[in-house]
Amino acid sequence: MSETPYGFDPAKLRAARTAASASVARIARAVGVSERAVSLYLAGSRVPRPEILPRLAATLGTTPADLCTVEHEQLAHLRIFTGRSRASMAKALGMAEETYRQLETTGRRGRLSSSRYDYARDRWIAWQEWAPPLFGVTAARLLAAEQRTQEHWKAGREKRRQQWRERDPDRVTKIEESLRRP
């Protein structure tokens, strides 16, 4: 499983538990975890693994996204809300795991992932048509998450560059000068 933080919110879990009038024991049995684990989720001392989140939500009659607080939903969030690992999502999408990792990290699909041939319809279909059901979202929500993933990646890349410049300014100057030479 990915270590991606996905915004699990214990307060939302407590509210869902209250609304469902569910005991800790009932939740634990239905989800397949210990009562202690459920108590720790409720207290905010532990975050449920992504594959547990959909079972937890289903037990309480809600969705995984309803148990999380995410300001800017990215592709990793959508994957985690389905309860899939990167490997299982890559398999569901028919991609190599590394290709999917690249997509989830940068938000860039690449040429091979942008469309695929549907033999049943005898035509090419676009990513916006075939991928959203695998993430369990609409095409608009998937594209918005892709865009936020790209923005997050670009901001992180610029932050890393700035840190590198601050750490080793002489080396940066030498590299920039070598790139300017004809």
C-alpha positions in Angstrom: 0.0 0.0 0.0 1.0 3.5 -0.6 1.9 5.8 2.2 0.0 8.6 0.7 -1.8 10.7 3.3 -5.4 10.7 2.3 -7.1 12.9 4.8 -8.9 10.5 7.1 -10.9 12.5 9.6 -11.8 10.8 12.9 -14.4 13.4 13.7 -16.3 12.4 10.5 -16.0 8.7 11.5 -17.4 9.5 14.9 -20.3 11.4 13.3 -21.0 8.5 10.9 -20.9 6.1 13.7 -23.4 8.1 15.7 -25.7 8.5 12.7 -25.6 4.8 12.1 -26.0 4.0 15.8 -23.3 1.4 15.4 -21.3 0.0 18.3 -17.5 -0.4 18.1 -18.0 -4.2 18.3 -20.4 -4.2 15.3 -18.1 -2.0 13.2 -15.1 -4.2 14.0 -16.9 -7.4 13.1 -18.2 -6.0 9.8 -14.9 -4.4 8.8 -12.8 -7.4 9.9 -10.5 -5.5 12.3 -10.2 -5.6 16.1 -12.3 -3.5 18.4 -9.1 -1.8 19.5 -8.3 -0.8 16.0 -11.8 0.8 15.6 -11.3 2.6 18.9 -8.0 3.9 17.7 -9.6 5.1 14.4 -12.3 6.9 16.4 -9.7 8.5 18.7 -7.6 9.6 15.8 -4.6 7.7 17.2 -4.5 5.4 14.1 -5.4 5.9 10.4 -7.1 2.9 8.7 -5.2 1.4 5.9 -6.6 2.4 2.5 -8.1 -1.1 1.8 -10.0 -0.9 5.1 -11.6 2.5 4.3 -14.3 1.3 1.9 -15.4 -1.5 4.2 -15.5 1.0 7.1 -17.6 3.4 5.1 -20.0 0.7 3.8 -20.5 -0.5 7.3 -21.6 3.0 8.3 -23.7 3.6 5.2 -21.4 6.3 3.8 -18.6 6.7 1.2 -14.9 6.6 1.8 -14.7 10.2 0.7 -17.2 11.2 3.4 -14.8 9.9 6.1 -12.0 12.1 4.9 -11.2 15.8 4.7 -9.4 16.6 1.5 -9.0 20.2 0.4 -7.6 19.4 -3.1 -8.5 15.9 -4.3 -5.7 14.2 -6.3 -5.5 10.9 -8.1 -4.0 9.2 -5.1 -7.1 10.1 -3.1 -9.4 8.7 -5.7 -7.4 5.4 -5.7 -7.5 5.2 -2.0 -11.2 5.9 -1.9 -11.6 2.7 -4.0 -9.6 0.7 -1.5 -6.9 -0.2 -4.0 -3.2 -0.3 -3.8 -1.1 1.2 -6.6 -0.5 -2.3 -8.0 -4.2 -3.2 -8.1 -5.2 0.1 -9.6 -2.5 -0.3 -12.3 -3.9 -3.7 -13.0 -7.5 -2.5 -13.2 -6.4 0.2 -15.6 -4.3 -2.2 -17.7 -1.1 -0.3 -17.0 2.3 -1.3 -15.8 2.7 -0.4 -12.1 5.5 2.1 -12.8 3.3 3.8 -15.5 0.5 4.2 -13.0 2.9 5.4 -10.3 4.1 8.1 -12.7 0.5 9.1 -13.4 -0.5 9.3 -9.8 2.7 11.2 -8.9 2.8 13.7 -11.8 -0.8 13.7 -13.1 0.5 13.0 -16.6 -1.0 10.1 -18.4 1.3 9.7 -21.3 0.4 8.7 -24.8 -0.4 5.0 -24.1 -2.9 5.8 -21.3 -4.9 8.5 -23.1 -7.0 6.1 -25.1 -7.6 2.5 -25.7 -9.3 0.3 -28.3 -12.6 -1.1 -27.3 -13.1 -4.3 -29.4 -16.8 -4.6 -28.3 -17.5 -1.2 -29.8 -14.9 -1.5 -32.5 -13.5 2.0 -31.8 -11.0 3.9 -29.8 -12.3 5.4 -26.6 -10.8 8.3 -24.6 -9.4 8.2 -21.1 -12.4 10.3 -19.9 -14.7 7.6 -21.1 -13.1 4.4 -19.8 -11.1 5.4 -16.7 -13.7 7.2 -14.4 -15.7 4.0 -13.6 -12.5 2.3 -12.4 -12.0 5.2 -10.0 -15.7 5.3 -9.1 -16.1 8.9 -10.1 -17.4 11.1 -12.9 -15.1 12.2 -15.8 -15.2 15.8 -14.5 -14.0 14.7 -11.0 -11.3 12.5 -12.5 -10.0 15.3 -14.7 -10.1 17.8 -11.8 -8.1 15.4 -9.7 -5.6 14.9 -12.5 -5.2 18.7 -12.8 -4.7 19.1 -9.0 -2.1 16.3 -9.1 -0.2 18.1 -11.8 -0.3 21.4 -9.9 0.9 19.7 -6.7 3.7 18.0 -8.5 4.8 21.2 -10.2 4.8 23.1 -6.9 6.7 20.4 -5.2 9.3 20.3 -8.0 9.8 24.0 -7.7 10.2 23.8 -3.9 12.8 21.0 -4.3 14.7 23.2 -6.9 14.7 26.1 -4.5 16.0 24.0 -1.7 18.8 22.7 -4.0 19.7 26.3 -5.0 19.9 27.3 -1.3 21.9 24.2 -0.4 24.5 24.4 -3.1 24.4 27.9 -4.9 28.0 27.5 -6.4 27.1 24.2 -8.1 23.8 25.7 -9.4 25.7 28.7 -10.9 28.2 26.4 -12.6 25.5 24.3 -14.1 23.5 27.3 -15.3 26.6 28.8 -16.9 27.4 25.6 -18.7 23.9 25.5 -20.1 24.3 29.0 -21.5 27.6 28.3 -23.3 27.3 27.6 -27.1 
